[in-house]
Amino acid sequence: MSGLAPLFTSSAGVRHAWRDDGDGVRTLVSSQDVEAILDRNKAMATHNDGYAPSRELRRVASIPLVLILKWKNEEGWNAFDPACAERLRRKLNDPEYQFLRTAPGRL
């Protein structure tokens, strides 16, 4: 985050910093190195069908926190809110977000 004033880094690796926009406005900028998460998603997507041995639980996706933050800031919804479950399901079934999936199939 060059040119930014570092603020803090979360335990999940999301880095936050202030950016001075030059007109007296400061913007909070967040970033995260997501390469390892996406590489693991790709490996897990072909590992098995995602179900636990009991078939009671199914692994479906791993979403970098910085993307959840982006959806919250730009689209106004929280992926952690159960009331937004349908919107999250649509996102995870969308081919544009296939890189988040950790198991085959549709939700």
Secondary structure, DSSP 4 states (H G I P E B T S, - for coil): -TTSEEEEE-TTS-EEEEEE-SSS-EEEEEE---HHHHHHHHHHHTTS-SB-TTSS-B--B---HHHHHHIIIII---TT-GGGHHHHHHHHHSGGGGGGBSSSS--
